[in-house]
């Protein structure tokens, strides 16, 4: 027995390893158990669980008492093995009862899959034909086939809730039919929806697996390794999962208790959440897979492989062990006490980009790479060998990186040279000083410091775009920052020092030690009196500057000579006096309160109080000359119609004689 774990999910392989020959003596068996750990841990859960030849399909009866496997496919019509239908690879269909062979018939073309419709007792066969053959078991005869648009059909399934029949074609489509009306009711283009930005498609995806779950959910597997989850009410998939191997999906199953979907190709079985798409766990069998089957109401998994030997796996998280092997629960608890290394401990996870850098993309799909999530697992020894061949100087680079890290650590102990931005240098220096003070106080009080604006990407434009440069000569800035003159002088000194250090760095091409950032931090700021005096001083300066500007504007106005200006009137417009424009200009110069009073006096505006205590403003828009003319024409038209209107009083209906009709 082999134990593997992925995402903290234990998977017990109960058929791992070679079986011991029956003719081997007990003494030899005990000797092998002492020498070989795999033989000692081997569990023969089902004796001779092998088939004479390779099987492609495996299923369990509904009562969980029988396991069946065949070459092409079959369907169990009863709860046990008493009614079974087999589809052979030579176009024959065999019916078996509990006593054995019952009847044999043939379909026109080679079949690939079939499903049973319980309400009508019809068998639906799909295969190397565009037709879906129907065989009614109640009447014992073939019915008219369903004609699809596909050249061939690969798989089919029937929804157990509402009986919808679905078939997957080689063109990558899924056709849905209503068995009651024998008409097609839906068409899904899965080949187009399976192609994503990360997928590499070399051929047209065909439908290789199909499974319904409930009334509205359907899972579709393609020949290129994608699994699509659909809601029947939409033609777009809810999720698209890629197995990363490019191999056809062999089987799809639903695990309802954990909301999981099990999808399998010939190399791997993946279990993922149907709501989020997150990988739950995965399993790589000992041999290539042909089919997967979930044991009913348990955590057991059965596989049909490319060898006659069948696979048995037990996953305790999915459910308990079957009743006939309930001892597995106790056995797994004992194994938990002696944990062993997991399968992926000696593997290195690599992405597709890593494989391109290593030149190992040709190994995708080979046993050397195991697909997992967005990358692959590869043997750690192989990874180190290839890494050494691709980059033989990797150790030297590693050594240089370590030396560089040591140098950076020693530099961090010194005061670093501040590299200020091109825009708002003084503001950046102010923020740096504040950040240093915060760090000191946070170190003393052991409080986490807040993020800095200089390192925040949301504010980086403020230090890059010249449009955001702070204008220190503006009135608003000088009133809000009355002490900026003194503080700016300190910062200007620091800026000059920093520029000199940067200049030396360019000349000598070496990084200087730098000047302590807190060289002048010992000077204290002014008190409140100094701040008030500075504000008054700034106000007086602003008033003097405004007075000088007004005098200059007055001189310019006196020196200017007014010249007459001429305006051209557009064609079709009448000239009006400048009185309207003058009155409009006077009105615009007035305050809003005065304008509202004038509008209220003219009747175009009214202000009233509402019941909730707020104000309500009502105004009338001025009409243009064209609107006035149109309204006048409409008024004349209504008056003319009123004069020409004739009375209809003489058309009153007379009373009918006799009884009324009911």
Order of alpha helices (4+ residues) and beta strands (2+ residues): beta-beta-alpha-alpha-beta-beta-beta-beta-beta-beta-beta-beta-beta-beta-beta-beta-beta-beta-alpha-beta-beta-beta-beta-beta-beta-beta-beta-beta-beta-beta-alpha-beta-alpha-beta-beta-alpha-alpha-alpha-alpha-alpha-alpha-alpha-alpha-beta-beta-alpha
